[in-house]
Amino acid sequence: MEERISRTGFGPPWLRGGLVPGGGGTGQGPDDGRRPARLPWFSSVLLAVFVVVGTGFAARAQPDRESLDAFARALLLAGPALLVLRHRYPVVCVFGVAVSAALYLGAGYPYGPIFITVAVACFAAIVSGHRAAAWWAIGLLWASHLLVGHLLYRFLPPHGDAGAPWGPEVGVAAWVVAVLVGSELVRTRREQWIHARAERAAAEARRADEERLRIARELHDVLAHSISVINVQAGVGLALIDSDPEQARTALTTIKAASKEALGEVRQVLDTLRTPGDAPRAPAPGLDRLPELVEQAASTGLSVEIESGGERVALSPGADLAAFRIVQEALTNVVRHSGSRTAHVLVGYGAGLLTLRVDDAGPATGDEAGGGGNGLVGMRERAAALGGTIEAGPRPDGGFRVRASLPLKPKETA
């Protein structure tokens, strides 16, 4: 059995508010052990005043009981004093209050609101998770009441007491059951509220992680593609700056356009980090921008052929963006990792699926064909988020193939 460490570190766990042997919970109190609970001084003082004053009035109607002396008042104040510790040490509190009430009854003092302190202590113990301790304490108090009222009254004050009738015991039993049931209901509601709060916190954390991963994928796709184009064009410009200045100028122009587009897309991605409720400043890219990818690839010396099959249907924004990024990343990998200067892109609609296939003739240029970093991982995450799949690997005749299948009506994750 696991034992929880107390706030002070001293004493056995059942005294420190930890686990109660046979108990129904492990709570430390209303704060569940996360921080020390505040001592309820104000409510305990009010309860002490109410108990002392109320008992004084009740004693006037019970002249046959023992008069309220110093010991009686000490027992009346013992309960509220222990209730100050009911949040930090609920087990000690409930047993202490029950014992003080039992001594008060055994001494023959007048009946009165002392039982309210027992109810409060029992409530605090059950709500904090120490159900067995509360049941035992109130059960022992009830048993002592039965013993004093029906068996031991001959030997205890007040002298000449004839004992208590059995009829009122039904009311006492009802009072005990009401206290226990009410406390259990509050405990159940409290546990449900804590569970719901934990679920909300976990959902918020999941949404934050998903948003962070989405932004990371977007930034990777944008930067990897644009920087690959810029890198190739920079190499061309450096190689031809003396022999063919016009071609070098064309390379620099391509670099300028690619960097401008990359900055625009990065800014669009970062716009999502603004305060909730702000709309993006530009629409997310989709398959309608494939000609731009072809043009950018052509500027690096890669010839891209696009083939479309089936009857084109409108895609959801999430699926359209994912399809565009998958093709973009696949072409980026061709530029970076393949010696081929041609690529073939197939976009197929049919059977409830959008099929994307990007082929190049190879061979690989040193790095792992198709890329081995975050690009392929990002493609798989995008496809999986929509309920689709990604297959990537060498073709039997050489080269590399990326094949994605996305549902035409995807279930996008939140």
N, C-alpha and C positions, 0 to 999 in steps of 0.2 A: 504494500500500500504506500502510495506516495504521500509524503508529508510536506506541507508548505511551511517555509521559514517565517517566523513571526517578525513583526516590525522591530521589536526590541531585541530578539535573539535569545531571550531567557525563558526558562520554564518549559514544561512539556507542551506538545502541540494542542492538546485539548483545553489547556488553560490559556494559551496564547491566541485562541480564536482560529486555530488551524483545523485539521480534520478531527471530527468527533467519531470515536469508535462506534460503528453502527449508525452513524448519522446519515442524513439524506443529502448532504451537499458539502462543498469545500469552500464556500464563500467566506471572505474576511469581514464582511459588513457591506454597507451601501456602496463603498468605493471599490469593493472587490479586491482590496490589497494593493491598488495602484498608488495610493497616497494615504497618509494617516487621516482618519476621519476626525472631523471637528467634534470636540466634546459638547454635548447638548446641555450646556449649563442652564440656559434660560428656561427651557421646557421642564427640566428637572426641578428647578426652584419653584416654578409655578405649581407643579404637581405636589411638591412637598407642602406648600402653603395650603393647597386644596385638601390634602389628606389630613393634615393636622387640624385645620379649622372644621372640616366636615366631620371628622371623628368626634370633635368636641361637641358639636350639635347632636350627633347621633347618640352620644353617651347620655344626654339628658333624658332620652326616651328609654334607656335601658338601666334603670336603677339597680337591678338585680345583678348586674355584671360588676367586675372589679373597677375601681376608679382609676382614672388615667394618672399614673405617677410618672416619675422621671424615666423609669425603665420602659414604660409603655411609649412615651414620646420618643425615646431613643430608637425603639423598634419601628415606630411610624416614620422616622426620618432616615432609617437605614435603607429602606427601599428606594426612595428618590435619590439618595446619595450613590447607591450602586447603579442606578439608571444613568448617571453621568457617563459611565463606562460601557453602556450597552452597545455602542457601535464598535468599540475596539475589543472588548472582551465579553461578547454576548453570552458565552457559556457560564463564566463566573457570575455574571450579572443575574441570569435567570435562576441559577441555583441559590445565590445569595438572597435574592428577593423572596424566593419560595421559603427558605429557611426562616427569614425574619418574620414572614407572615405566619408560618407554622408556630413559632415561638409566641407570637402575639395571641394567636387563638388558644394555644395551650395554657397561657397565663390567665385566661378568662377575661380578657379585656373586651370592651364593647365592639360589636360588629360595626363596620363602617367602610369608607372608601379605600382601605388598605389594599383591597383586592384589585383596584385599578392599577397599582404598581406591578402586580403579578401579570396582569394582562399586557401591559406595555413591555415588560421584560420578555414575556413569551413571544409576543409579536416580533420584537427585535431579533430574537434568536432564530425564529423560523425564517424570517425574511432574509437573514444573512446566511442561511443554509444549514443551521444547526438544529435540524428538526428533532432528532432523537433526544438531544439535551433538553429542549423545550417540553417534549412529551413526558420525559422522565420527571422533570422538575414539577410540572403541574400535576402529574399523576401522584407523585409523592405527597404534594400538598393536599390533594383531595383525600388520599389515604389517611393522612394525619388528621384531617378534619373528621373523617368517619370514626377513627379511633377515639379522638377526644370527645366527640359528641355522643357516641353510643357505647363506649366501653370504659374509657379512662376518666370519665367525668366525675366519678366518685372520689378519685384521688387527686383531682386538680381543682384549683379555684375556678369560680367562686364556690364557697361552701354551701351545701344544701342544694346544689344544682340538680335538677331532675333529668338532665339529658335532653338531647335534641330530638324532635319527632322525625319520623322517616319521610313524611310527606314532602317537606321542603327540599329533600335531597334531589328530587326530580328537577327542580329549578336550578339547583347548584350544578347538576350534571349538564343541563341545557346551557348554562353559562360557560362551563368548561368547553363543551363542544363548539359553541359559537366562537369562542376565542381562537380555538385551534383551526376551525374551518376558515374563519376570516383571515387569519394569518397565512394559511396555505394559499388562499386565493390571491392575496397580495404578492406572495412569493412567486407564484406561477406567472402572474402578470409581469412582475419585475424581470424574471428570467426571459420571458418572451420579448420584452423591450430590449434587454441587453443583446439577445440573439439577433433581433432585427437591426439594431444599431451596428453590430459586428458585420452583418451581411451587407448593409449599406456601405460601410467603410471598405469592405473587400471589393465590392462592385466599383466604387470610386477608384480604388487602386488599380483594378483591372482596366478600367477605361483609360486611366492615365498611362498605363503601360502600353496599351494598344495604340493610343495616340502618339506616344513617343516612338514606337516602332514604325507607325505609318509615316511620320515625318522623316525618320531615318531612311526609310525606303525611298521616299520621294527625293530627298537630298542626294542619296547615292545614285539614283537613276539619272537625275538631271546632271549632276556634276560628272559622273563617269562618262556619260555620252559626250557632253560638251567638251570636257577636257581631253578626251581621246581625239576628237576632231581638231581641237586647238594644237595638240601635240604633233599630230601628223602634219598639219599645215605649217607649223613652225619649222619642222624638219625640212619640208619642201622649200619654204622661204629661205632658210639658211643655205640650202644646197644651191639655189638658183639666184641668189641675190646679186652675184657678179655676172654669171653667164646669161641669165634671162630675167632681167629686172621686171618685165611685165608679168611674167608668171609668179615672181616673188610678190609683186603687188597684189595679184589675185589671191595668193595665199594669205597675205595680211588682211585683205578685205574679208575673207572667209573667217579668219580668227576674230575680227571685230564683230561680225554678225553672230558667230557662235557664242562669244562671250556676252554679248548683249542679251541674247535669248536666254542664256543660262542665268544671268542676273535677274531677268524678269521672272523666270520660273522659281528661282530660289526665293525671291521676294514674295511670290504668290504662296509658296509653302509656309514661309514664316508668318504670313498674314493670319494663318490659322492659330497662331499663338497669342493673338490679341484677345481682348476681353470677349467672353461668350456673347453671341448674338450678332457680332459683326459679320457681314457677308464677305466672301472673297471678292477681290477687285477684278478678277478675270476668270472666265470659265476654265475648268480643268480640261487638259488636252484629251483627245479621243482619237479613234481610228480615222476620223476625217482629216487628221494632220499627218497621215502617213506620207503624203507627197513631200512634206517638209523634211521628214527623216531621209527620204530618198535623195533629196537635194543636198542635205548635209553629208550623207555618205558619199555622194558623187564628188564632193569637194575634197574628200580624202583619197580619191582614186578607186572607191568601191562602187561597182555597178550593181544596182539593186533592181530586181524585177518583182513586181507585185501582181499576184493573180488572185482573183476573187471568185468564189464558187457558191452556188445556192442563192436563194432570194434573201437579199439583205433586209434585216429587221432592226428596229431601234433598240439600242441597248440602254440599260440603266447607267447613270453617271459613274457608279463604282465599277461596273464591268467594262465600260468604255475606257476609263482611265487605266484599269489593270491591263487590258489588251494592248493599249498603246505603250505602256511601260514595258511589257514583256517583249514586244517587238523591238522597242528602242534598246533594251538591254541586250537582246540577242544580236542586233546589228553592232552594238558597241563591242561585244566580245569578238565578232568577226574582224572588226578593225584592229583590235588589240592583240588577238591571239592567233589569227589565221593568216596564212600566206596567200589565200585566195583573194582575187580582186572582183569576184562576183558573188552575189547572194540571191537567193530566191525566197520570196515571202508569199505564203498561201494563206488567205483568209477565207474560211469556209463557214457557211451558215446551213444548218440542217439538223434534223433529229433532236431538236431542243438543245443543241450545243453549238457554241462558237469554237471553231478549230483554227488554231494559229500554228503555222509551221515555217520555220526559218532554217534554210539549208545553205551551207557553203561547201566548196569543193576541197578546202584544205590546201596544203597540210598545215599543222600547227607550227608556230614560229618560236619555239622555245618554251613559252609559258604553257600551262595546261590548256588544252583546247576547250573552248567554251567558258573559260574562267573558272577559278576554283575558290573565289572569295565570296563577298556578300551579294554579288549580282545574282547568281543562281539561287542562293538562299532567298533573296528578296522576291524573285519570280515565283518560287514555290509558295512563299507566304501569301503573295497576292492571289494566286490561284486557289490555295486552300481556303482563304477567307471567303471566297465566293462559292465554295463547294466544288471546285475544279481540280485538275491535275496538271503536272508538268513532267515531261520526259525529256531528258537531255543526255546526249552521248554521241560517240563516233558512229558514222554510218558504215555499213559493210564495205562500200566501195571507196572509203576514204572521206575526209571532210568531217563535218559536225552537223548535228541536227538538234533543234529545239522544237518540241511539239507540246502545245498547250491545249487543253479542252476546258472551256468555261461554260457553265449553264447559261442559256439565253435568259432565263429568269432566275438569277442567283439569289440565294439567301445571304445577304450581306451581313457581316458581323457588326455589332454596335461599336 
